[in-house]
Each structure stands twice: as structure tokens, then as C-alpha cells.
Amino acid sequence: MKAYLVAVNLLVQAHHRPESAIADALNGILTPDMRKHAGSNSALLDWAIAGDDIASSIAAVSLPDDYMPDESAFPLWPMGVVR
């Protein structure tokens, strides 16, 4: 079987303690039973965070006040932040 890794960035709003807020958001979206609920024709095999843990997979970015989802340019990973 041939499989592909697909890198996806999720823009998540979190105030205090971003690690736990982001972990909660990801656990709500990316569940262990995701393949089962996606249906038998789903191409999704598995998922994992990019870094060693949730904290190392997070980078804070600033958004302009006029940021519009699906319309504004997606923020880039900050320079100097190691993933």
C-alpha cells in the first residue's frame, strides 16, 4: 500500500493555556475513531501531531484586525520557531 503524509495547519483561537485549549479542539476534531466515522471509503489512515507533543506543535501568530477566514492569506509559520 502506498500512503502519503499531508501537512495541514489549523488556525485555532486560544487565550490562556493554549496547549490545553488546542488539545481539546484537536481531540474534538481528530478522534481515535475518525476512520470508522468517516466511512469505509475514507482515505484517512491515521493522524499525529507534527512535533514531539502538542506544545512543540504550536506557534503563536498575529492576525490583522480585518482577517477573514477563507478570504485572507493564511499566516506563515513564524521565522525562528522550530517545529
N, C-alpha and C positions, 0 to 999 in steps of 0.2 A: 504494500500500500504506500502511496506517495502522499505526504501531508505537507502543509505549508504553515509557517508561523506568520501571523498577521499582527502587526503592531497597531494598536489603537490608543489614542489619547482621549481620556474623558475629562471634560472640564466640569469640576464639582465645586459648588459653593459650600464652604465650611468656615465657621467663625472660630470659636475656641476649640482646642484639642482637635485639630484637623485629622489626625490619624484615626481616631475612633469614629468621627463623623464620616470619613471617607470609607473606612472599613464597613460601617453599617450600610452605606449606599451601595458599595460593591457587592456585599452579601445579599442585598435585596435584588440586584440585577443578575449577578453571576452566581447562581446557586449550584450546589453539587448535582442536583437533579435536572439541570438545564437541558442536557441532551435528551432526557426522557420526555420533558415537556415540550421540546422543540419539534418533536415528531420523528418518525422513523426515517424520513427523507432528509433530515438536517445534516449538514456537512460538519457541524461543530463536533470536535472530538474531545477537547478538554480546554482548560484555561488556567492561567497562572499570572501572578503579578510580575512586573519586569525586574524589580530589584530583589535584594535579599529578603526584604519584608515590606510591609505597607509603607512604613516611614521612609525607606530609601527609594520608594517609587513615587514620591510626592515632591513637586516643586511649586512654590508659590509664584503666581504671575499677577501682574496688574492689568486690569481691563479698563478701557476708556469708558467714560460715563455713557456714551452713546453705543456701547456694544450691543449688537443684536444677534441672537443665536440664528444660525443658518444664513446670515447675511454678512456679518463682519468677518474679517480674517481671523482664523484661529490663532491664538497666541503660540509662539515658538517656545521650545524648551529653553529656559534661561541659560545663558553662557556661563560656564564655570561650574554648573551643577552636574555632578556625576550621577549617572543612572546606574 
